[in-house]
Amino acid sequence: MSSGGNGDPIHRLAAAGALAVIAGWIAWGRWVFASASPYPLGVDGYFYPVQLRSLLESGSLHYPSAPLSLWLMAPLAAIGGPVWAVKAAAAVVTALIVIPLYGIARELGGDRASALLAGVVGATSTASFYFSVEFIKNGFGLTIAAFALWALLVAHRRRTRGALALALTLIAATWLTHKSAAALVVVAAAPLTIRTLGGRAVLAGV
């Protein structure tokens, strides 16, 4: 997904490089913290290894749960074990939120510097770090939710079927990851949806 306006290709490349470095730096810091202990972290730390072990051994989850984050971690669990997989995936995925936060800020009219700042502030916040070690599914859900909101903004600007399909796919992925994050997308996207549908008259008709 590209942000609003074409801009200078060199500046776009520089911004992409900065995002990659920032995300990598954040992910590495979170991995160092999480890997300092050989045990699962967080109040529901053992929930994830149990679920991943069940996926690897039986192909199904041990406890009913929104499955996408666990499906994504399963290949890592097959390589390095469930505990390692949870910590590595959580560090990377929660750090990646810097990318959609940057994209959202750009779509809303911010310049590249302010958009980078928005991404860094969000990705390095206490809440973002908290979700990387305590409630990991929430962290996954918020990252995918941010990508979904970015995609919705792009779809509103482009008005193409492909952009809309991507946005809807990411909303479905958010729902499969964490239902509270999906509810956040619905609430945040409501004003844009009303505008896209043509205003109150169309909404009343629906």
N, C-alpha and C positions, 0 to 999 in steps of 0.2 A: 504494500500500500504506500502510495506517495502522499506527501503532505501538500496542502494547498499551495499553488504557485509552483512554477518550474524552477526558478532560481538558477544560480550558478552551479554547474556540475561539480566544480572543485569544492564549493562550499557544502554541497550535499555529501560528497565523499568524505570531507573532513568531519561533518556531523556524524556520519555513519561510523567512522573510525573512533570518534570520541565516545559514542554510545557503546561500542564493543569494548573499549577499554574500561569504561565506567562499570558496565555490567560484569565484566570479568573480575575487576577489583572487588566489587561488592560480593560476588559469588565466592571468591577466594577467602575473603575475610570470614564469611559465614561458615564455609567449610572448615576453616582452621578452628573456629570456635566449637562447632558441632563434633568434629573428629577428636577433640581433646579427651573426650570420654568414650570408652568402648561400648557404652550402654545407650539405649534409646533415650532421647530427651523429651521433656514436656509432660503435661498432665495426661495426655493420651499417647505417650511415646510408644508403648508396646502394641497399641492398636494397629499401627501400620505394618510392622514386621509380621504380626500374626496374619493379617490380611494378605500380605504378599506371599508368605509361605503357603497359605491355603491356595492362592492362585497358581503357584508353581506346582503344587502337589496334586490338586484336584481340578484346577481350571475354573474354580468358582470362589467367591468370597466367603469367608467364615461368618461374617456379620453383614446384614443388609446395609448397603451404603451406596452413595453416588460413586460410580466406579472409575471415572476417567483418570483421575490422578493416580489411582492404583494400577490401572492398566498401563499407564505411561511409565511407572516405576518398575513394572514387572521385568522387562528385559535387563535393567540394571541389576535387579535382585538375582537374576539367573547368573550374572557375571560375578558380582562381588558380594552377594548375600543380602538379605532383607534390610539389616540395620544400616549397612553401608549405602545401599540404594536410597533409602529414605533420606539420609543426611545429604548425600550428593545431589539428589534431585531437588530437595527443598532449597539448598543453597543456590542452585542455578536458576530454578524457575522463579523464585521470589526476587532474585536480582534482575531478571529479564523485564520486570515491570517498568524499568526505566525507559524501555523502547516505546510502548504504547502511551505512556504519560507524555513523552516528547511529542509523539504523533498527535495526540489530542490537543496539546498546547499549540502546535503548528496549525492544525485545522481551525482552531478558534481564533487565529489571526496573530499569534505570537511570532516574533522573529526567532531565528535559530538559537541565539544566546539565551533568551528568556525561556524557550522551550527546553533547552538542555538543563537550565536551572530547575524548572518544574519537575523534570524527570529525576534529577539528582535528589531534590528535596523529598520527593515521594519515596524513592527507592532506598534512601538512607534513613528514613524515619524510624522511630522506635517501634511503631506498629508493624512496619514491614519486616524488621528484624525479628520481632516477637512471633510473627506468623511463620518464620523460617525454622523455628525450633519448638514452638508450643502447639499451635493448631495448623498443621501443615496443609491440610486440605483447604482451609481458608486462604492460605497463601497462594496455592495453585488457583483457586477460584478467583481471587482478586486480580491476578495477573491475566488470566484468560478473559475476565470481565472487562479489564482495561483495553485489551485487544478488540473485544467486541464493540465497545463504545467508540473506539477509533474507527473501526470498520463502518459503523453506522454513520459517523460524520462524513467519511469518504463516500459512502453510498448516497448520502443526501446531496453531496456536491456533484458527483458524477452522473447520478440517475441512470445507471446501467444495470442490466440483469446480473452481470458477473459480480459487481460490487455488492449488490443486494444479497446475492446468494452467499457470498463470503461472510457478510454481516450476520445473516441468519444461521449459518453454520457455526460461527463463533458463539452466538447466543445459545444454541443447542449444546455446544461444548461446555459452556459455562454452567448450564443446568445439570449436565452430567458430572460436573466436578463438585459444585457446591450450590445448593439451592438458595442460600442467602445471598450469595454473589449474583446469582441470576436475578433475584428480586431487585437487587441494587441496579442492575442494568435496565430492568423494566422501568423503574422509577426515574432513573437519570435520563432515559431515552424518551420519556413520555412527551415533554415539550417539543422535541424534534419530530417525533412521530405525528403529533397533531399538526405541526407546520407542514410536514411532507404530505399529509393527507388532504391538506387544503383548508385547515382551520376548523372552527367550531361547527360549522354547518355539516361538514362531512362527518365529523366525530359524532354529532347528534344522530345522523342517519345510521351510522354503524351501531 
